[in-house]
Amino acid sequence: MTEARIAELPRRGVVAVSGPEARQFLDNLFTSNVDDADPGRAVFAGLLSPQGKLLFDFVIFHDDGRYLLDIARGEVGALLKRLEMFRLRARVDLADLSDDRIVVAAWGSDGAPQLDGVVAPDPRLPALGYRAIVPPGADMAPDFEESTEAAYDAHRIALGVPEGGIDFAFGDAFPHDADMDDLAGIDFAKGCFVGQEVVSRMKHRGTARRRVVIGRIDNPPPTGSEVTASARPIGSLGSSSGGTALALVRLDRAREAMDAGVPILAAGAPITLSIPEWANFDWPAADDPG
């Protein structure tokens, strides 16, 4: 059994959204149902461009009448600016709490860590464990061994779960490219949200061609390295740990190469691609024109 571990995630920041109209304001923008964020339950969601491209992704917590967004720290300023643009006369308050709160991940245990903050199962995938937002210097759960962000990344990568800004570029990927539809990041049954028409059409027509998949590779090259087959680009390499990496690839081109016995390479190094166990998508049929 995996040893229970807990780690601070320094590259994550925290945005607070409060006020009497906070829930409605966010729900009209985000890809998931904000109502589902309750004490002990978090929500995974994104904010899209009108063209359906993923601009930000985050985990949403409900905390005593306000919403806390666990987001890539480098994207906090851009998200606040974007939300300010949408706010108009809505009665909401926006704040950067990145210096006042830290994001924590815990994994390897069936039970939630006892922490002085908001704690919930990671909404993307149960195997990821738990996510929390706590004050700096908060006591870590005594039943969990204190670990590192790198160890958490190894856990995440082994499961095949991508992270925005590392495994795909914000503003350049559709939610389907980032596997958000299989990681509880899109509620197709909720009311309208920014970019909904585009992603709904992709779902119903089955037109998603790119996906993040798992790669097995010795001595992985740097993140962003080109993935090729017969010198033809088919994607790019994301984060890696040990001999496991994530890669955003064209499924049809990867399938074509595998069927033809053509080596798939990442910066010249052979890489073997596979689809995460939790995924509902698959390699396209050999006769699928894409």
Secondary structure as UniProt FT lines:
FT   STRAND          5..8
FT   TURN            10..11
FT   STRAND          12..18
FT   TURN            20..21
FT   HELIX           22..27
FT   TURN            28..29
FT   HELIX           34..36
FT   TURN            39..40
FT   STRAND          43..48
FT   TURN            50..51
FT   STRAND          54..63
FT   TURN            64..65
FT   STRAND          66..72
FT   HELIX           73..75
FT   HELIX           76..87
FT   TURN            88..89
FT   STRAND          93..96
FT   TURN            98..100
FT   STRAND          102..107
FT   STRAND          118..121
FT   HELIX           126..128
FT   STRAND          130..134
FT   TURN            136..137
FT   TURN            142..143
FT   STRAND          145..146
FT   HELIX           149..159
FT   TURN            165..167
FT   TURN            170..172
FT   TURN            175..179
FT   HELIX           180..182
FT   TURN            183..184
FT   TURN            188..189
FT   TURN            194..195
FT   HELIX           196..205
FT   STRAND          210..216
FT   TURN            223..224
FT   STRAND          226..229
FT   TURN            230..231
FT   STRAND          232..241
FT   TURN            242..243
FT   STRAND          244..250
FT   HELIX           251..260
FT   STRAND          264..266
FT   TURN            267..268
FT   STRAND          269..270
FT   STRAND          272..274
FT   TURN            277..278
FT   TURN            286..287
//
